[in-house]
């Protein structure tokens, strides 16, 4: 009954499913963690402090295309759902003056980009000497994820909560039936899903503090050196350079997500209060207003929750790729649950490993992943004549 | 191929269609698949050029068309695409060949060891301009369109002499076109003969007038004789004139070429030793040839009909969709790979339930042999198998096995694999109950057909099990051990079961040849199915052509040949085989579906969509009957819808694609410019 199954209902899986549906392709979503269930720790999407702040490494990075598309498309989301998506100013502040060639690739993509230098009359956040300024999108991550899930359901896309252990199973799940195409948006799951087993996938632990600060409606980032941890650093002693950021959430609650934690290959989902304190201090230094009009120190910031999420990162960046494969090539077919017919030639579009860029990648990634899906669906290998 | 793709200039021309027209091949019946029939509206659609006056284009360009007379190779025809058309209204409308003649020639050819010759040299038809069509024709046209069934059934008749002298125009009006002459309308018109002298006045006749048909047929044959004499002499006169010979010979060439393509295979029949050689080569070449695993495990879900309902239910609940059964689905796989059948799902309120059984059986068989709505035939047979007692069947000398087998075949032809499998499975039960004695032929046909259904569903182990059952029932000396999941576990090669089964079929074929110098089509079909499963399309093709050597009019075999060519990467060649199947059986839904798939793979998406819509329109007749269970209907057609969506997505018609699902109104697609 379906043309494809999407594995994963994070922001990437949901966005791809919706994009495919909009192109007339019938999809079903199968996921271990469901978008609405925002308490699932196995799930990165709802925990993100969420804005458009591209990590793409220049225009040669495919993520720059995804991010560009997403930046443009979020305009429509903001018009439909201002409670989920809104455009705010962002300052990316730093100590060391950047060379011209270090200018971000997206200066022409975003609104109002400016390269700023502090002066006594116009200081920059955290009293840093330099900043890149532009206007960007913020998203309410848990609500946006839920919204995507509801939209999918309202369009008739079933979201089926089910844990699978191998990619092969996805081609013949009883409630869905036989499909020849699977979209693998399993994120970290791609590390262990039999048939994918991508060892380049690793968790990048994130921890955020959700605070109430209705008077802060801008993003401030201090992530100098954050994305390029030194190769020769004393790894046992040092975490990556400490970063801090704050991202307000759209909506009436006046919530702001404070973050700056990025620890690779740490699977712990327990809150690290020492790290939480560090984040609060650093963010307070960037923006004392977080503590309110009468706040005296970081201790006056009103904490709402501590959250931990595992970013589904991948060495070399996200994988977006169409793979043609044959069912039952791994090990004994007897191990595959259910009635999977070995030997069937099928396709999979891999779309995982976005790390912390899931939201800003999502709409562009969905477009490109759907192009690959269509390419497969109209190819001869997926359209067999019948004897 | 390049010019194929390049031929679509701004969507204003349709490469395949032009091929169909320019090829000058025998496609008169098929033209509703490739070229507009006279019932097409003279619309301005770029995709259906006006089918008006046709004449023989005495252009030298035409000779180029036939320089490479390989029968299944359309690629040489692609050259034609770049050539200017002779005139806006001109096209070649080749004649058709009637069965008796074809058979006779085939037989003759076979006995002579060379190709059949005596087809009329001049088979170019001049179709009367639309204005000259009979009132019947117009009525038919409005009727069929009014019923929302634009897919033209060939309704060309032997033209009354008074209308146009066919011979003067080179019209070889000898034939009541296959299907054409006898082709009942789908649906309501199903029992009406179309070969009528005053058709309009007889439109309301419900009963098939066999006598009249016979008379007309006889007359048509006379016409043919006269036509061939005339055209032959005419052709001799015309031999020297430019271009005519090539044009004239091509329609013959179509069949001749088909025969040529079979000949090498036929010759191979005399060299069974070569089979062994091939086979050993084939088994030694595992790395290349067996890139497909073949185990099929338990499929408890095959046969789940209420998937749709399930999911709708989930939507209604609005909560997380956690369908029942998901957790219980790691069930114990059946060792023989055959999916658990929950029995046959009958349509409720079958309109045929009040018809007398013997008449029902006769009529269903008539439709299957002569043509008509397969969906209706399926309903008739359903009613028959459900209501008839052993005594009833005995009176008309029909076994339950035979009835189930025919029902399964009708469903498979109608591109409804799942009901087909269920019917065949019921037939398999009956066969065990009734015993195989005296039913070897039926058993062979049914079991090979069932194996093929399983292969289509990638249930290889089930297919092997059924093929083994065929051997053990009909040729027990060759049966050997039954394949099973367990036995598969004993071997290192996942293909061991296929190889072993193929070996048994080969040794059987060898023995049959040594003993009786004959080829058993069922054995060839079994063997072809095995090769096909192993992706050995070359060998499979050989088996189909061997079987076609015995049964040249078997449209199922032509379709299988086509599907094998297509899945082996030769969609263009496959098209010719499908066309042959459709010439023999214009309402052969599966061949129409396959044609749509071939067009999709060739990259002519609009054409593809139109074929698929035509296939769906054959199914949609069903809804006019009293099948009230939508989910049954839906699951019957879903694979066609799914392929249609792909064609529409390829055309960037996303919204339309989104609407392309079971239950959709086909008129939406007509309004979008698709003609079918």
Interface residues (C-beta under 8 A of the other chain):
Chain A: X1 X3 X21 X22 X23 X24 X25 X26 X28 X34 X36 X153 X156 X158 X159 X160 X161 X162 X172 X173 X174 X175 X176 X177 X178 X326 X327 X328 X329 X332 X333 X334 X336 X337 X338 X339 X340 X341 X342 X343 X344 X345 X374 X377 X378 X379 X380 X382 X383 X384 X385 X386 X387
Chain B: X291 X292 X293 X294 X295 X296 X297 X298 X299 X300 X301 X302 X304 X307 X308 X310 X311 X314 X315 X318 X320 X321 X322 X323 X325 X326 X329 X330 X331 X333 X339 X415 X417 X452 X455 X456 X457 X458 X459 X460 X485 X489 X494 X529 X532 X559 X560 X562 X563 X564 X566 X567 X569 X571 X574 X590 X593 X594 X597 X598 X600 X601 X605 X634 X635 X638 X642 X643 X645 X646 X647 X648 X649 X650 X653 X654 X655 X656 X657 X658 X659 X660 X661
